[in-house]
Amino acid sequence: MKLLEMSDVSFHYSNGRQQVLRNFSLDLDKGEAVGVLGQSGCGKSTLLRLIAGLEAPAAGRIVIGGRTMVDERAFVHPEARGVGMVFQDYGLFPHMTVEKNIMFGLHRLARKERAARLEEMLELVQLQQYRKRYPHELSGGQQQRVAFARALAPQPTLLLMDEPFSNLDTNLRGEIRAELRELLSKAAITSILVTHDQEDADAICDRIIYMAH
């Protein structure tokens, strides 16, 4: 089953004449982890923003889970797409504890369901004993695990990751790659990893796509 279908998607920023993406097409199977590699400026992050609904394409069609998110007639807003995102800087709320960061996107659930989902996520990323700590009290690797737990907590259809390892030192990167691969497998999540590092993609992804200018 195809979870993501992008057909002939084109995009350019309003102040730029050059197209960032031109007639770009991509299909993802359910449960597949796909890496997108390329140098800075080739459109990798723009691709994620289009899928998430943070940008609108000039042309083309994007379908997630059999539902059309954007074409010439439709545009589904980001909050209704069922897409989770993990950013380069983790994006954790500094004034919130680990558990409150993870529960941030669960406000639509009943209290009992929120509590159960929190416990599930803390166990998944092995941070049960850190639940009351704040981001500044965690290591870089722990902060990243919280970011993944927060993104996965609402049970997104698709997880998008934009250079999530770039702020980690070399030794920690290897450890976190292995953890993430296991985490994605346990969660049975379909994902796209944007990176410029071949080793990141090789360690985590089932398939790699190369983008050029």
C-alpha positions as CSV (number, residue, x, y, z in Angstrom):
1,M,0.0,0.0,0.0
2,K,1.3,3.5,-0.9
3,L,1.2,5.8,2.0
4,L,2.6,8.8,0.3
5,E,2.2,9.8,-3.4
6,M,3.7,12.9,-4.8
7,S,3.0,13.5,-8.5
8,D,4.7,16.2,-10.7
9,V,5.1,18.7,-7.8
10,S,6.8,22.0,-8.6
11,F,7.6,24.9,-6.3
12,H,9.4,28.2,-6.3
13,Y,9.5,30.9,-3.7
14,S,7.7,34.1,-4.5
15,N,10.8,36.2,-4.6
16,G,12.8,33.7,-6.7
17,R,12.7,33.0,-10.4
18,Q,14.4,29.6,-10.2
19,Q,12.3,26.6,-9.4
20,V,13.3,24.8,-6.2
21,L,11.4,21.6,-7.3
22,R,10.3,20.8,-10.9
23,N,7.9,17.9,-11.7
24,F,9.1,16.0,-8.6
25,S,7.4,12.6,-8.0
26,L,7.8,10.2,-5.1
27,D,6.0,7.2,-3.7
28,L,6.4,5.7,-0.2
29,D,5.1,2.3,0.9
30,K,3.5,2.0,4.3
31,G,6.2,1.4,7.0
32,E,9.1,2.4,4.7
33,A,12.0,4.6,5.8
34,V,13.3,6.8,2.9
35,G,16.4,9.0,3.0
36,V,16.7,12.1,1.0
37,L,20.3,13.2,0.4
38,G,21.7,16.3,-1.3
39,Q,23.8,19.4,-0.8
40,S,22.4,22.5,0.8
41,G,20.0,24.4,-1.4
42,C,18.8,21.5,-3.5
43,G,15.3,21.5,-2.1
44,K,15.4,18.8,0.6
45,S,13.8,20.8,3.4
46,T,11.4,22.4,1.0
47,L,10.2,18.9,0.1
48,L,9.4,18.2,3.7
49,R,7.6,21.6,4.1
50,L,5.4,20.8,1.1
51,I,4.5,17.4,2.4
52,A,3.7,18.9,5.9
53,G,1.6,21.7,4.4
54,L,3.9,24.5,5.5
55,E,4.3,25.5,1.8
56,A,1.9,25.1,-1.1
57,P,3.2,23.8,-4.5
58,A,2.8,25.8,-7.7
59,A,1.6,22.6,-9.4
60,G,1.2,18.9,-8.7
61,R,-0.6,16.6,-6.3
62,I,0.3,15.2,-2.8
63,V,-1.7,12.2,-1.4
64,I,-1.2,10.8,2.2
65,G,-2.9,7.6,3.3
66,G,-5.2,7.7,0.3
67,R,-6.4,11.3,1.0
68,T,-5.5,14.2,-1.3
69,M,-3.7,16.9,0.7
70,V,-3.1,19.3,-2.2
71,D,-3.9,19.5,-5.9
72,E,-5.3,22.2,-8.2
73,R,-8.6,22.2,-6.2
74,A,-7.7,21.2,-2.6
75,F,-5.4,22.2,0.2
76,V,-5.4,20.5,3.6
77,H,-3.9,22.6,6.4
78,P,-0.9,21.2,8.3
79,E,-2.7,20.4,11.5
80,A,-5.1,18.1,9.6
81,R,-2.5,16.1,7.7
82,G,-1.5,13.7,10.4
83,V,2.2,14.4,9.8
84,G,4.8,14.6,12.6
85,M,8.1,16.6,12.3
86,V,11.5,16.4,14.0
87,F,13.7,19.4,13.4
88,Q,17.4,20.0,13.5
89,D,17.2,22.1,16.7
90,Y,14.7,19.6,18.3
91,G,12.2,22.5,19.0
92,L,11.5,21.5,22.6
93,F,9.7,24.0,24.9
94,P,12.3,25.0,27.5
95,H,9.7,25.9,30.1
96,M,8.0,22.4,29.9
97,T,9.2,19.2,31.5
98,V,9.8,16.1,29.4
99,E,6.4,14.7,30.0
100,K,4.7,18.0,29.2
101,N,6.7,18.3,26.0
102,I,5.5,14.9,24.9
103,M,1.9,15.5,25.9
104,F,1.8,18.9,24.0
105,G,0.1,17.5,20.9
106,L,-2.4,15.2,22.8
107,H,-4.9,17.9,23.9
108,R,-7.7,16.3,21.9
109,L,-7.5,13.0,23.8
110,A,-9.3,12.3,27.1
111,R,-7.1,12.6,30.2
112,K,-6.9,8.8,30.7
113,E,-5.8,8.3,27.1
114,R,-3.2,11.1,27.3
115,A,-1.7,9.5,30.4
116,A,-1.5,6.1,28.8
117,R,0.0,7.5,25.6
118,L,2.6,9.4,27.7
119,E,3.7,6.2,29.5
120,E,3.9,4.4,26.2
121,M,6.2,7.1,24.7
122,L,8.4,7.4,27.8
123,E,9.0,3.6,27.6
124,L,9.6,3.7,23.9
125,V,12.4,6.2,24.2
126,Q,13.5,4.9,27.6
127,L,13.2,8.2,29.5
128,Q,10.8,7.2,32.3
129,Q,13.1,8.4,35.0
130,Y,13.6,11.8,33.3
131,R,9.9,12.7,33.0
132,K,10.1,15.7,35.4
133,R,13.3,17.2,34.0
134,Y,13.5,20.2,31.8
135,P,15.3,20.2,28.4
136,H,18.3,22.1,29.8
137,E,18.8,19.2,32.3
138,L,19.1,16.6,29.5
139,S,22.0,15.6,27.2
140,G,21.8,16.2,23.5
141,G,20.8,12.6,22.8
142,Q,18.1,12.7,25.5
143,Q,16.7,15.9,24.1
144,Q,16.5,14.3,20.7
145,R,14.7,11.3,22.1
146,V,12.1,13.6,23.7
147,A,11.7,15.3,20.3
148,F,11.0,12.0,18.6
149,A,8.6,11.0,21.4
150,R,6.7,14.2,21.0
151,A,6.4,13.8,17.3
152,L,5.3,10.1,17.6
153,A,2.8,10.6,20.5
154,P,-0.1,11.8,18.3
155,Q,0.4,8.7,16.1
156,P,1.1,10.5,12.9
157,T,0.6,8.8,9.6
158,L,4.0,10.0,8.4
159,L,7.1,11.2,10.3
160,L,9.4,13.8,8.6
161,M,12.9,14.4,10.0
162,D,15.0,17.3,8.9
163,E,18.7,16.9,9.7
164,P,18.0,15.5,13.2
165,F,21.6,14.5,13.9
166,S,23.4,17.6,12.9
167,N,23.8,19.0,16.5
168,L,25.2,15.7,17.9
169,D,28.9,14.9,18.2
170,T,30.3,12.0,16.1
171,N,30.2,9.4,18.9
172,L,26.6,10.1,19.9
173,R,25.4,10.1,16.3
174,G,26.2,6.4,15.9
175,E,24.4,5.5,19.1
176,I,21.3,7.6,18.2
177,R,21.1,6.3,14.7
178,A,20.8,2.7,16.0
179,E,18.3,3.8,18.6
180,L,16.2,5.6,16.0
181,R,16.2,2.7,13.6
182,E,14.9,0.5,16.4
183,L,12.4,3.1,17.5
184,L,10.9,3.5,14.0
185,S,10.7,-0.2,13.6
186,K,8.9,-0.6,16.9
187,A,6.4,2.2,16.1
188,A,5.9,0.8,12.6
189,I,6.1,4.4,11.3
190,T,6.5,5.5,7.7
191,S,9.3,8.2,7.6
192,I,11.4,10.5,5.5
193,L,14.9,11.5,6.7
194,V,16.5,14.6,5.1
195,T,20.2,14.6,5.5
196,H,23.5,15.5,3.8
197,D,25.2,12.6,5.6
198,Q,25.4,9.3,3.7
199,E,26.1,7.3,6.9
200,D,22.9,8.7,8.5
201,A,20.8,7.5,5.6
202,D,22.6,4.1,5.3
203,A,22.0,3.4,9.0
204,I,18.3,4.2,9.1
205,C,16.7,4.0,5.7
206,D,15.4,1.3,3.5
207,R,15.9,3.4,0.4
208,I,17.8,6.5,-0.5
209,I,16.9,9.3,-3.0
210,Y,19.5,11.7,-4.2
211,M,18.5,15.3,-5.0
212,A,20.5,17.7,-7.1
213,H,20.1,21.4,-8.1
